[in-house]
Structure formats: C-alpha cells, structure tokens
Amino acid sequence: MNTVSFGEVMVGPGHPPYIIAEVGSNHNGDMGLCRQLIDAAAEAGAHAVKFQSWSETSLIAEEEYARNTQYSDKKKHFGTLREMVRAYQFTAEQHREAKQHCDARRVAFCSTSFSVEEVDLLTELGVPFFKIASMDIVHLPLLRYVARQQRPIVISTGMATLAEIEQAVAAIRSEGNSQIVLLHCVSIYPPDYGIIHLRNMMTLEQAFELPAGFSDHTLGTAIALAAIALGAHVIEKHFTLDKEMEGWDHAISANPAELRTIVEEGRHIFKALGNSQRLVSDVELEKRKKFRRSLVARRALQKGSVIREEDVAAKRPGTGISPNELNYVVGRKLTSAVLEDQVLQWRDLL
C-alpha cells in the first residue's frame, strides 16, 4: 500500500493519523464564527479544516426546495430549506477569506466540492486534497473531473456497496490518478454503535490496497480513537465551538476539547501501536536487573562444593545467573566460598 501526500504531510502506513476538523456549514454563514472555528481547530492540533463547497443552485433541485418549506426542529432549522442554503452557502469570496485565515494559522484549508465550478475554485485555491462526499460516490462524471486535477482524493463511503466503491475507485484510476484515501463512513447522524462496523476500514484496505480512515458521525471521542487503534490513517470529525448552537450539525460535532483529545490521544495510540515484531526495549532490558530473579545460595557453601538443586534459591535482583539456567549450574563446583543469600555469578563456578 502506497502513502499519499497531503501537501507536506504524508498519509498512510508508518505515519500518524491525519485529523480533519469538518466545519462543513457550522460557520452558519458568519465569517467571524468561521475564523473562530479555524483558530480553535488549529489550537487543538488538527491538520486540516474542511468546509463544504455548494451553492443554492449547485446541489439541490427545485423539487427538493418545494418539499422542504417547514421543519419541526426549529433549533436545527430556522426556516425553509432554501433560506438555510442561502444563509449557509460558502461563496467564492468566503472561500478565499477562509483559505487566507487557514494559511495564517498554519492549518490546511480544504473542502468538499459538489460541482465542476467548485472543483475549479478549489484547484485555484491550491487545496492539498479534494474531498468527495458519500452522496457523490456514484457521481462518476464529477469523480473523473476531480481526478483530472491530479491531486489526492479522499472519498467517504457512506451508503455505498463494495461494488459502488470499486466503480468509484476505477473511475478515478482511469484518469491516471491513484492518490486515493477511502473513509469508512455511516451516513447517520449519529449512528447506533451496532451499525458502525469499524472493521470495514480493513476491508477497504484489503480490497483496494489504499489507505483507509474513518469519517466519524458519532458523539464524543471514543469511536474516533477506536478507529485510530484499528489503524485509521485519516479521521474526519465534525467540529463546532458549541454543541448547543443553532444549525445543522453542531449537536453531533466535536467541541474544541474533544477535538484536542482525538488529536493528542490519537497520536499516543499511533505511537503505542508500533509494529508486530516482538521486541524488548533497552529500558525493559535494564528493568530486568531489578525485576527478575537470580540464583542465590540457600546457605554458606565452601570452595569446591558441588552445587545441588537444593543448594540454591531464586531471588531479586536479576544481576546474576538466571533461574532458567539452573540446569547449567547443578553439578558444577564453586571456585570460591559463597555466603548465604549471595547472588551467584558465572565466575563463581568451574
């Protein structure tokens, strides 16, 4: 499996998990809030802050607008679907302003593109990778257009069968682009634990020989950290300053403290995973001297005495002859007298 380069950061085997703070539309159309979110994500240690690039006309048809004119959940929805899309859409100028602020905070700016025009804008802005939403994994014309930009592509696989994922990967590869990362995803907000199936990450890696990660819609930090423990190379987590804020995704998002936990504890987990080769560290080898036992004389013995098994015991420290070498001690003569409880050394024996 190859690694993928997200700008100057390598993603894949042997590299720490890449953490994406998914702002999405949690800026609520307010650039002041947007900058605060970028600041908080950068301070929490995220590698990237991700937005969503869609407009009133690029994503939703008139039929859908007509069907969604009122909602019972007034905290999540403040008006009609069209009114919310108009308020939350990210204009080209807002993209540029967010990118500039990300650059200033030394965190990567990226976004999910939903149309060719938005792909062109993100290409102009120099995003380190393109994100494809789960809903668009079957939008092969869009996938091919994104692939032709010859930048890495991160694809969420929510709602998709293995065959649909295979078709999407083939479409991208057909354009000469193999810089792909697949994110296991469950497109429910939040999902029940029983339908998450984190082991699907390994299925994706084995099936396509591509780095895999997890786009997390669960509450809290446990499942994101579990994904890292299973080897996720990328974690995407919705991000907000306040879960109680009005808007679409704030309630299922991580707050700054949770994002910091994912970043910091995820780094510890990655380091602790190490590799499958059985190694004893230098510090553990040194620890043996204190924690293990050595053979000691049960009683004072004279020079020339032939050691019998009943003449020795095993006690700390582990600085002498190890108990597992008892067979090489019994029957040998002492080169000098030893005291009761004295740790035996090889120089004490003929």
C-alpha positions as YAML, in Angstrom:
chain: A
units: angstrom
residues:
- id: 1
  name: MET
  ca: [0.00, 0.00, 0.00]
- id: 2
  name: ASN
  ca: [1.40, 3.38, -1.00]
- id: 3
  name: THR
  ca: [1.37, 6.56, 1.04]
- id: 4
  name: VAL
  ca: [-0.38, 9.72, -0.18]
- id: 5
  name: SER
  ca: [0.96, 13.25, 0.18]
- id: 6
  name: PHE
  ca: [-1.44, 15.90, 1.51]
- id: 7
  name: GLY
  ca: [0.79, 18.85, 0.81]
- id: 8
  name: GLU
  ca: [3.83, 18.37, 3.04]
- id: 9
  name: VAL
  ca: [2.14, 15.74, 5.23]
- id: 10
  name: MET
  ca: [2.38, 12.07, 4.35]
- id: 11
  name: VAL
  ca: [-0.68, 9.89, 4.92]
- id: 12
  name: GLY
  ca: [-0.60, 6.12, 5.09]
- id: 13
  name: PRO
  ca: [1.39, 3.28, 6.64]
- id: 14
  name: GLY
  ca: [4.02, 4.44, 9.10]
- id: 15
  name: HIS
  ca: [2.58, 7.94, 9.51]
- id: 16
  name: PRO
  ca: [0.41, 9.35, 12.33]
- id: 17
  name: PRO
  ca: [-3.32, 9.73, 11.63]
- id: 18
  name: TYR
  ca: [-4.28, 12.86, 9.70]
- id: 19
  name: ILE
  ca: [-7.03, 14.71, 11.59]
- id: 20
  name: ILE
  ca: [-9.60, 16.76, 9.66]
- id: 21
  name: ALA
  ca: [-11.82, 19.19, 11.55]
- id: 22
  name: GLU
  ca: [-15.01, 19.14, 9.48]
- id: 23
  name: VAL
  ca: [-16.55, 22.59, 9.87]
- id: 24
  name: GLY
  ca: [-18.89, 21.95, 6.95]
- id: 25
  name: SER
  ca: [-21.62, 24.54, 7.35]
- id: 26
  name: ASN
  ca: [-21.08, 25.04, 11.09]
- id: 27
  name: HIS
  ca: [-19.86, 28.55, 10.30]
- id: 28
  name: ASN
  ca: [-23.60, 29.33, 9.88]
- id: 29
  name: GLY
  ca: [-22.71, 31.83, 7.15]
- id: 30
  name: ASP
  ca: [-20.88, 34.03, 9.67]
- id: 31
  name: MET
  ca: [-17.23, 34.68, 8.76]
- id: 32
  name: GLY
  ca: [-16.46, 35.84, 12.28]
- id: 33
  name: LEU
  ca: [-17.58, 32.44, 13.56]
- id: 34
  name: CYS
  ca: [-15.70, 30.81, 10.68]
- id: 35
  name: ARG
  ca: [-12.43, 32.39, 11.76]
- id: 36
  name: GLN
  ca: [-13.04, 31.35, 15.37]
- id: 37
  name: LEU
  ca: [-13.58, 27.77, 14.23]
- id: 38
  name: ILE
  ca: [-10.32, 27.82, 12.26]
- id: 39
  name: ASP
  ca: [-8.48, 29.23, 15.27]
- id: 40
  name: ALA
  ca: [-9.90, 26.60, 17.60]
- id: 41
  name: ALA
  ca: [-9.15, 23.73, 15.20]
- id: 42
  name: ALA
  ca: [-5.58, 24.93, 14.75]
- id: 43
  name: GLU
  ca: [-5.10, 25.26, 18.52]
- id: 44
  name: ALA
  ca: [-6.48, 21.73, 19.02]
- id: 45
  name: GLY
  ca: [-3.82, 20.40, 16.63]
- id: 46
  name: ALA
  ca: [-5.93, 19.42, 13.60]
- id: 47
  name: HIS
  ca: [-4.03, 19.02, 10.35]
- id: 48
  name: ALA
  ca: [-6.83, 20.47, 8.24]
- id: 49
  name: VAL
  ca: [-10.06, 22.45, 8.47]
- id: 50
  name: LYS
  ca: [-12.65, 21.34, 5.94]
- id: 51
  name: PHE
  ca: [-15.64, 23.17, 4.55]
- id: 52
  name: GLN
  ca: [-18.35, 22.30, 2.02]
- id: 53
  name: SER
  ca: [-18.43, 23.96, -1.38]
- id: 54
  name: TRP
  ca: [-22.00, 24.18, -2.62]
- id: 55
  name: SER
  ca: [-24.42, 26.92, -3.53]
- id: 56
  name: GLU
  ca: [-28.15, 27.41, -3.84]
- id: 57
  name: THR
  ca: [-28.02, 26.20, -7.45]
- id: 58
  name: SER
  ca: [-25.26, 23.57, -7.46]
- id: 59
  name: LEU
  ca: [-26.70, 20.89, -5.19]
- id: 60
  name: ILE
  ca: [-30.47, 20.96, -4.68]
- id: 61
  name: ALA
  ca: [-33.27, 20.83, -7.27]
- id: 62
  name: GLU
  ca: [-36.41, 22.95, -7.15]
- id: 63
  name: GLU
  ca: [-38.46, 19.87, -6.33]
- id: 64
  name: GLU
  ca: [-36.49, 19.37, -3.10]
- id: 65
  name: TYR
  ca: [-36.80, 23.03, -2.13]
- id: 66
  name: ALA
  ca: [-40.56, 22.87, -2.69]
- id: 67
  name: ARG
  ca: [-40.85, 19.79, -0.49]
- id: 68
  name: ASN
  ca: [-38.94, 21.27, 2.46]
- id: 69
  name: THR
  ca: [-40.62, 24.50, 3.48]
- id: 70
  name: GLN
  ca: [-41.02, 23.94, 7.22]
- id: 71
  name: TYR
  ca: [-39.45, 21.83, 9.97]
- id: 72
  name: SER
  ca: [-40.49, 20.85, 13.46]
- id: 73
  name: ASP
  ca: [-36.93, 21.11, 14.81]
- id: 74
  name: LYS
  ca: [-36.54, 24.89, 14.99]
- id: 75
  name: LYS
  ca: [-33.11, 24.70, 16.62]
- id: 76
  name: LYS
  ca: [-31.64, 22.78, 13.73]
- id: 77
  name: HIS
  ca: [-33.70, 24.52, 11.04]
- id: 78
  name: PHE
  ca: [-34.51, 28.22, 11.23]
- id: 79
  name: GLY
  ca: [-36.58, 28.49, 8.04]
- id: 80
  name: THR
  ca: [-37.21, 26.80, 4.73]
- id: 81
  name: LEU
  ca: [-34.51, 24.68, 3.11]
- id: 82
  name: ARG
  ca: [-33.88, 27.41, 0.53]
- id: 83
  name: GLU
  ca: [-33.48, 30.05, 3.25]
- id: 84
  name: MET
  ca: [-30.97, 27.93, 5.11]
- id: 85
  name: VAL
  ca: [-28.99, 27.07, 1.98]
- id: 86
  name: ARG
  ca: [-28.82, 30.76, 1.07]
- id: 87
  name: ALA
  ca: [-27.59, 31.59, 4.58]
- id: 88
  name: TYR
  ca: [-25.07, 28.74, 4.84]
- id: 89
  name: GLN
  ca: [-23.69, 28.59, 1.30]
- id: 90
  name: PHE
  ca: [-19.98, 29.37, 1.06]
- id: 91
  name: THR
  ca: [-19.31, 31.99, -1.60]
- id: 92
  name: ALA
  ca: [-16.10, 32.22, -3.61]
- id: 93
  name: GLU
  ca: [-15.03, 35.24, -1.57]
- id: 94
  name: GLN
  ca: [-15.70, 33.39, 1.69]
- id: 95
  name: HIS
  ca: [-13.58, 30.50, 0.39]
- id: 96
  name: ARG
  ca: [-10.69, 32.87, -0.21]
- id: 97
  name: GLU
  ca: [-11.08, 34.53, 3.16]
- id: 98
  name: ALA
  ca: [-11.18, 31.17, 4.96]
- id: 99
  name: LYS
  ca: [-8.16, 29.94, 3.00]
- id: 100
  name: GLN
  ca: [-6.21, 33.06, 3.93]
- id: 101
  name: HIS
  ca: [-7.04, 32.62, 7.60]
- id: 102
  name: CYS
  ca: [-6.09, 28.92, 7.50]
- id: 103
  name: ASP
  ca: [-2.76, 29.87, 5.95]
- id: 104
  name: ALA
  ca: [-2.18, 32.39, 8.72]
- id: 105
  name: ARG
  ca: [-2.89, 29.72, 11.36]
- id: 106
  name: ARG
  ca: [-0.73, 27.13, 9.55]
- id: 107
  name: VAL
  ca: [-3.55, 24.64, 9.16]
- id: 108
  name: ALA
  ca: [-4.58, 23.20, 5.79]
- id: 109
  name: PHE
  ca: [-7.70, 24.58, 4.09]
- id: 110
  name: CYS
  ca: [-9.78, 22.02, 2.23]
- id: 111
  name: SER
  ca: [-13.37, 21.48, 1.18]
- id: 112
  name: THR
  ca: [-15.87, 19.04, -0.29]
- id: 113
  name: SER
  ca: [-16.69, 20.00, -3.86]
- id: 114
  name: PHE
  ca: [-20.18, 19.39, -5.25]
- id: 115
  name: SER
  ca: [-19.84, 20.75, -8.79]
- id: 116
  name: VAL
  ca: [-17.28, 21.31, -11.54]
- id: 117
  name: GLU
  ca: [-17.22, 25.06, -10.86]
- id: 118
  name: GLU
  ca: [-16.43, 24.43, -7.19]
- id: 119
  name: VAL
  ca: [-13.69, 21.97, -8.16]
- id: 120
  name: ASP
  ca: [-12.14, 24.74, -10.27]
- id: 121
  name: LEU
  ca: [-12.31, 27.17, -7.37]
- id: 122
  name: LEU
  ca: [-10.63, 24.72, -5.00]
- id: 123
  name: THR
  ca: [-7.96, 23.98, -7.60]
- id: 124
  name: GLU
  ca: [-7.29, 27.71, -7.85]
- id: 125
  name: LEU
  ca: [-7.01, 27.89, -4.05]
- id: 126
  name: GLY
  ca: [-4.46, 25.07, -4.03]
- id: 127
  name: VAL
  ca: [-6.18, 22.62, -1.69]
- id: 128
  name: PRO
  ca: [-3.89, 19.71, -0.65]
- id: 129
  name: PHE
  ca: [-6.62, 17.21, -1.49]
- id: 130
  name: PHE
  ca: [-10.22, 17.04, -2.72]
- id: 131
  name: LYS
  ca: [-12.94, 15.55, -0.54]
- id: 132
  name: ILE
  ca: [-15.81, 13.61, -2.11]
- id: 133
  name: ALA
  ca: [-18.96, 13.30, 0.00]
- id: 134
  name: SER
  ca: [-20.63, 9.92, 0.46]
- id: 135
  name: MET
  ca: [-23.59, 11.09, -1.60]
- id: 136
  name: ASP
  ca: [-21.34, 11.60, -4.64]
- id: 137
  name: ILE
  ca: [-19.51, 8.28, -4.70]
- id: 138
  name: VAL
  ca: [-21.78, 7.29, -7.61]
- id: 139
  name: HIS
  ca: [-21.39, 10.68, -9.38]
- id: 140
  name: LEU
  ca: [-18.81, 9.30, -11.79]
- id: 141
  name: PRO
  ca: [-18.58, 12.38, -14.05]
- id: 142
  name: LEU
  ca: [-17.70, 14.52, -11.03]
- id: 143
  name: LEU
  ca: [-15.20, 11.92, -9.80]
- id: 144
  name: ARG
  ca: [-13.46, 11.84, -13.16]
- id: 145
  name: TYR
  ca: [-13.28, 15.63, -13.31]
- id: 146
  name: VAL
  ca: [-11.80, 15.80, -9.82]
- id: 147
  name: ALA
  ca: [-9.35, 13.02, -10.71]
- id: 148
  name: ARG
  ca: [-8.08, 15.02, -13.70]
- id: 149
  name: GLN
  ca: [-6.85, 17.73, -11.32]
- id: 150
  name: GLN
  ca: [-4.16, 15.20, -10.32]
- id: 151
  name: ARG
  ca: [-4.43, 15.93, -6.62]
- id: 152
  name: PRO
  ca: [-5.13, 13.42, -3.83]
- id: 153
  name: ILE
  ca: [-8.78, 12.49, -3.34]
- id: 154
  name: VAL
  ca: [-10.46, 11.48, -0.07]
- id: 155
  name: ILE
  ca: [-13.73, 9.63, -0.57]
- id: 156
  name: SER
  ca: [-16.34, 8.96, 2.11]
- id: 157
  name: THR
  ca: [-18.09, 5.65, 1.50]
- id: 158
  name: GLY
  ca: [-21.33, 6.06, 3.48]
- id: 159
  name: MET
  ca: [-24.37, 4.31, 1.94]
- id: 160
  name: ALA
  ca: [-22.16, 2.64, -0.70]
- id: 161
  name: THR
  ca: [-21.85, -1.03, -1.51]
- id: 162
  name: LEU
  ca: [-18.43, -2.54, -2.15]
- id: 163
  name: ALA
  ca: [-19.29, -2.68, -5.85]
- id: 164
  name: GLU
  ca: [-20.09, 1.06, -5.91]
- id: 165
  name: ILE
  ca: [-16.83, 1.83, -4.13]
- id: 166
  name: GLU
  ca: [-14.97, -0.30, -6.67]
- id: 167
  name: GLN
  ca: [-16.65, 1.60, -9.51]
- id: 168
  name: ALA
  ca: [-15.66, 4.95, -7.98]
- id: 169
  name: VAL
  ca: [-12.03, 3.90, -7.48]
- id: 170
  name: ALA
  ca: [-11.88, 2.59, -11.05]
- id: 171
  name: ALA
  ca: [-13.26, 5.89, -12.41]
- id: 172
  name: ILE
  ca: [-10.55, 7.87, -10.62]
- id: 173
  name: ARG
  ca: [-7.78, 5.47, -11.63]
- id: 174
  name: SER
  ca: [-8.97, 5.63, -15.23]
- id: 175
  name: GLU
  ca: [-7.85, 9.27, -15.25]
- id: 176
  name: GLY
  ca: [-4.34, 8.30, -14.17]
- id: 177
  name: ASN
  ca: [-4.86, 9.29, -10.56]
- id: 178
  name: SER
  ca: [-4.12, 6.73, -7.86]
- id: 179
  name: GLN
  ca: [-3.79, 9.17, -4.97]
- id: 180
  name: ILE
  ca: [-6.87, 7.92, -3.14]
- id: 181
  name: VAL
  ca: [-7.83, 7.57, 0.52]
- id: 182
  name: LEU
  ca: [-11.09, 5.79, 1.39]
- id: 183
  name: LEU
  ca: [-13.03, 6.73, 4.52]
- id: 184
  name: HIS
  ca: [-15.36, 4.21, 6.07]
- id: 185
  name: CYS
  ca: [-18.50, 6.15, 6.94]
- id: 186
  name: VAL
  ca: [-22.02, 5.61, 8.24]
- id: 187
  name: SER
  ca: [-24.29, 8.36, 6.92]
- id: 188
  name: ILE
  ca: [-26.49, 8.57, 10.01]
- id: 189
  name: TYR
  ca: [-26.15, 11.48, 12.47]
- id: 190
  name: PRO
  ca: [-25.38, 9.98, 14.95]
- id: 191
  name: PRO
  ca: [-25.35, 6.24, 14.13]
- id: 192
  name: ASP
  ca: [-26.14, 3.44, 16.57]
- id: 193
  name: TYR
  ca: [-22.97, 1.67, 17.63]
- id: 194
  name: GLY
  ca: [-24.20, -1.61, 16.20]
- id: 195
  name: ILE
  ca: [-24.15, -0.34, 12.61]
- id: 196
  name: ILE
  ca: [-20.73, 1.32, 12.65]
- id: 197
  name: HIS
  ca: [-18.59, -1.76, 11.86]
- id: 198
  name: LEU
  ca: [-15.17, -0.14, 12.16]
- id: 199
  name: ARG
  ca: [-13.52, -3.27, 10.79]
- id: 200
  name: ASN
  ca: [-14.79, -2.16, 7.39]
- id: 201
  name: MET
  ca: [-11.67, 0.02, 7.27]
- id: 202
  name: MET
  ca: [-9.54, -3.12, 6.97]
- id: 203
  name: THR
  ca: [-11.92, -4.47, 4.34]
- id: 204
  name: LEU
  ca: [-11.40, -1.34, 2.24]
- id: 205
  name: GLU
  ca: [-7.62, -1.52, 2.59]
- id: 206
  name: GLN
  ca: [-7.52, -5.18, 1.63]
- id: 207
  name: ALA
  ca: [-9.93, -4.81, -1.27]
- id: 208
  name: PHE
  ca: [-8.34, -1.76, -2.89]
- id: 209
  name: GLU
  ca: [-4.80, -1.58, -1.45]
- id: 210
  name: LEU
  ca: [-5.45, 2.02, -0.48]
- id: 211
  name: PRO
  ca: [-5.07, 3.86, 2.84]
- id: 212
  name: ALA
  ca: [-8.33, 3.89, 4.76]
- id: 213
  name: GLY
  ca: [-9.73, 6.01, 7.55]
- id: 214
  name: PHE
  ca: [-12.98, 6.93, 9.24]
- id: 215
  name: SER
  ca: [-15.43, 9.77, 8.76]
- id: 216
  name: ASP
  ca: [-16.98, 9.92, 12.21]
- id: 217
  name: HIS
  ca: [-20.58, 10.96, 12.92]
- id: 218
  name: THR
  ca: [-20.70, 9.51, 16.45]
- id: 219
  name: LEU
  ca: [-20.94, 11.54, 19.63]
- id: 220
  name: GLY
  ca: [-17.81, 12.02, 21.71]
- id: 221
  name: THR
  ca: [-14.30, 10.75, 21.08]
- id: 222
  name: ALA
  ca: [-14.36, 7.02, 21.82]
- id: 223
  name: ILE
  ca: [-15.15, 5.71, 18.34]
- id: 224
  name: ALA
  ca: [-12.69, 8.01, 16.57]
- id: 225
  name: LEU
  ca: [-9.96, 6.83, 18.94]
- id: 226
  name: ALA
  ca: [-11.02, 3.22, 18.43]
- id: 227
  name: ALA
  ca: [-10.67, 3.74, 14.68]
- id: 228
  name: ILE
  ca: [-7.13, 5.02, 15.19]
- id: 229
  name: ALA
  ca: [-6.38, 1.97, 17.34]
- id: 230
  name: LEU
  ca: [-7.53, -0.19, 14.43]
- id: 231
  name: GLY
  ca: [-5.16, 1.65, 12.08]
- id: 232
  name: ALA
  ca: [-7.15, 4.56, 10.60]
- id: 233
  name: HIS
  ca: [-4.86, 6.80, 8.55]
- id: 234
  name: VAL
  ca: [-7.36, 9.68, 8.42]
- id: 235
  name: ILE
  ca: [-10.01, 10.81, 10.88]
- id: 236
  name: GLU
  ca: [-12.66, 13.30, 9.78]
- id: 237
  name: LYS
  ca: [-14.76, 14.70, 12.62]
- id: 238
  name: HIS
  ca: [-17.47, 17.38, 12.53]
- id: 239
  name: PHE
  ca: [-16.35, 20.37, 14.56]
- id: 240
  name: THR
  ca: [-18.09, 23.19, 16.43]
- id: 241
  name: LEU
  ca: [-17.39, 25.69, 19.17]
- id: 242
  name: ASP
  ca: [-20.65, 24.89, 20.94]
- id: 243
  name: LYS
  ca: [-22.89, 21.85, 20.52]
- id: 244
  name: GLU
  ca: [-25.89, 23.95, 21.61]
- id: 245
  name: MET
  ca: [-25.50, 26.40, 18.73]
- id: 246
  name: GLU
  ca: [-28.32, 26.63, 16.19]
- id: 247
  name: GLY
  ca: [-27.62, 24.95, 12.86]
- id: 248
  name: TRP
  ca: [-27.50, 21.62, 11.06]
- id: 249
  name: ASP
  ca: [-24.57, 19.72, 12.54]
- id: 250
  name: HIS
  ca: [-23.50, 21.38, 15.79]
- id: 251
  name: ALA
  ca: [-25.18, 18.79, 18.03]
- id: 252
  name: ILE
  ca: [-23.22, 15.84, 16.57]
- id: 253
  name: SER
  ca: [-19.92, 17.70, 16.30]
- id: 254
  name: ALA
  ca: [-16.83, 17.60, 18.49]
- id: 255
  name: ASN
  ca: [-16.10, 20.68, 20.55]
- id: 256
  name: PRO
  ca: [-12.52, 22.02, 20.90]
- id: 257
  name: ALA
  ca: [-11.75, 19.90, 23.96]
- id: 258
  name: GLU
  ca: [-12.94, 16.73, 22.21]
- id: 259
  name: LEU
  ca: [-11.00, 17.53, 19.06]
- id: 260
  name: ARG
  ca: [-7.84, 18.07, 21.11]
- id: 261
  name: THR
  ca: [-8.43, 14.69, 22.77]
- id: 262
  name: ILE
  ca: [-8.70, 12.99, 19.38]
- id: 263
  name: VAL
  ca: [-5.52, 14.70, 18.16]
- id: 264
  name: GLU
  ca: [-3.39, 14.12, 21.25]
- id: 265
  name: GLU
  ca: [-4.65, 10.70, 22.33]
- id: 266
  name: GLY
  ca: [-4.72, 9.59, 18.70]
- id: 267
  name: ARG
  ca: [-1.03, 10.46, 18.42]
- id: 268
  name: HIS
  ca: [-0.32, 8.44, 21.57]
- id: 269
  name: ILE
  ca: [-2.32, 5.48, 20.25]
- id: 270
  name: PHE
  ca: [-0.47, 5.54, 16.93]
- id: 271
  name: LYS
  ca: [2.88, 5.60, 18.70]
- id: 272
  name: ALA
  ca: [1.83, 2.79, 21.04]
- id: 273
  name: LEU
  ca: [0.69, 0.55, 18.18]
- id: 274
  name: GLY
  ca: [4.26, 0.20, 16.96]
- id: 275
  name: ASN
  ca: [4.72, -2.91, 14.82]
- id: 276
  name: SER
  ca: [4.06, -6.63, 15.05]
- id: 277
  name: GLN
  ca: [7.70, -7.65, 15.53]
- id: 278
  name: ARG
  ca: [8.34, -8.84, 19.09]
- id: 279
  name: LEU
  ca: [10.98, -6.55, 20.59]
- id: 280
  name: VAL
  ca: [12.26, -5.97, 24.11]
- id: 281
  name: SER
  ca: [13.22, -2.34, 24.53]
- id: 282
  name: ASP
  ca: [16.50, -1.20, 26.01]
- id: 283
  name: VAL
  ca: [14.68, 0.25, 29.02]
- id: 284
  name: GLU
  ca: [12.97, -3.11, 29.63]
- id: 285
  name: LEU
  ca: [16.28, -4.93, 29.34]
- id: 286
  name: GLU
  ca: [17.63, -2.63, 32.03]
- id: 287
  name: LYS
  ca: [14.49, -3.24, 34.10]
- id: 288
  name: ARG
  ca: [15.29, -6.95, 34.17]
- id: 289
  name: LYS
  ca: [18.13, -6.25, 36.59]
- id: 290
  name: LYS
  ca: [15.65, -5.07, 39.23]
- id: 291
  name: PHE
  ca: [12.55, -7.11, 38.49]
- id: 292
  name: ARG
  ca: [13.87, -10.54, 37.60]
- id: 293
  name: ARG
  ca: [15.47, -13.06, 39.96]
- id: 294
  name: SER
  ca: [18.92, -14.58, 40.15]
- id: 295
  name: LEU
  ca: [20.12, -17.85, 41.64]
- id: 296
  name: VAL
  ca: [21.36, -17.35, 45.23]
- id: 297
  name: ALA
  ca: [22.97, -19.68, 47.75]
- id: 298
  name: ARG
  ca: [20.47, -21.07, 50.26]
- id: 299
  name: ARG
  ca: [23.30, -21.40, 52.77]
- id: 300
  name: ALA
  ca: [27.01, -20.70, 53.03]
- id: 301
  name: LEU
  ca: [29.00, -23.06, 50.77]
- id: 302
  name: GLN
  ca: [32.71, -23.86, 50.76]
- id: 303
  name: LYS
  ca: [35.06, -23.57, 47.82]
- id: 304
  name: GLY
  ca: [34.97, -26.79, 45.77]
- id: 305
  name: SER
  ca: [31.43, -27.67, 46.82]
- id: 306
  name: VAL
  ca: [29.38, -29.37, 44.08]
- id: 307
  name: ILE
  ca: [26.15, -27.43, 43.58]
- id: 308
  name: ARG
  ca: [22.94, -29.36, 44.13]
- id: 309
  name: GLU
  ca: [19.48, -28.06, 43.24]
- id: 310
  name: GLU
  ca: [18.59, -27.81, 46.91]
- id: 311
  name: ASP
  ca: [21.62, -25.54, 47.48]
- id: 312
  name: VAL
  ca: [20.12, -22.64, 45.54]
- id: 313
  name: ALA
  ca: [17.03, -20.42, 45.52]
- id: 314
  name: ALA
  ca: [15.84, -17.63, 43.19]
- id: 315
  name: LYS
  ca: [15.59, -14.07, 44.46]
- id: 316
  name: ARG
  ca: [15.89, -10.50, 43.24]
- id: 317
  name: PRO
  ca: [17.87, -8.74, 41.78]
- id: 318
  name: GLY
  ca: [18.33, -10.13, 38.30]
- id: 319
  name: THR
  ca: [22.04, -9.32, 38.09]
- id: 320
  name: GLY
  ca: [23.33, -12.88, 38.39]
- id: 321
  name: ILE
  ca: [22.61, -16.27, 36.87]
- id: 322
  name: SER
  ca: [19.01, -16.54, 35.66]
- id: 323
  name: PRO
  ca: [16.75, -19.28, 37.14]
- id: 324
  name: ASN
  ca: [16.16, -20.65, 33.63]
- id: 325
  name: GLU
  ca: [19.85, -21.61, 33.55]
- id: 326
  name: LEU
  ca: [19.65, -23.79, 36.67]
- id: 327
  name: ASN
  ca: [20.46, -26.93, 34.65]
- id: 328
  name: TYR
  ca: [23.85, -25.43, 33.76]
- id: 329
  name: VAL
  ca: [24.62, -24.75, 37.44]
- id: 330
  name: VAL
  ca: [23.73, -28.03, 39.14]
- id: 331
  name: GLY
  ca: [26.74, -30.38, 39.28]
- id: 332
  name: ARG
  ca: [29.40, -27.69, 38.92]
- id: 333
  name: LYS
  ca: [31.98, -26.83, 41.58]
- id: 334
  name: LEU
  ca: [32.41, -23.48, 43.30]
- id: 335
  name: THR
  ca: [35.64, -21.61, 42.56]
- id: 336
  name: SER
  ca: [35.38, -19.83, 45.89]
- id: 337
  name: ALA
  ca: [33.29, -19.89, 49.03]
- id: 338
  name: VAL
  ca: [29.91, -18.11, 48.93]
- id: 339
  name: LEU
  ca: [27.78, -16.68, 51.69]
- id: 340
  name: GLU
  ca: [24.14, -17.45, 52.44]
- id: 341
  name: ASP
  ca: [21.83, -15.48, 50.08]
- id: 342
  name: GLN
  ca: [24.76, -14.44, 47.88]
- id: 343
  name: VAL
  ca: [23.84, -13.86, 44.23]
- id: 344
  name: LEU
  ca: [25.70, -16.44, 42.13]
- id: 345
  name: GLN
  ca: [27.76, -15.32, 39.13]
- id: 346
  name: TRP
  ca: [29.30, -17.49, 36.41]
- id: 347
  name: ARG
  ca: [32.76, -16.61, 37.74]
- id: 348
  name: ASP
  ca: [31.84, -18.42, 40.96]
- id: 349
  name: LEU
  ca: [31.62, -21.75, 39.09]
- id: 350
  name: LEU
  ca: [34.09, -24.02, 37.34]
...
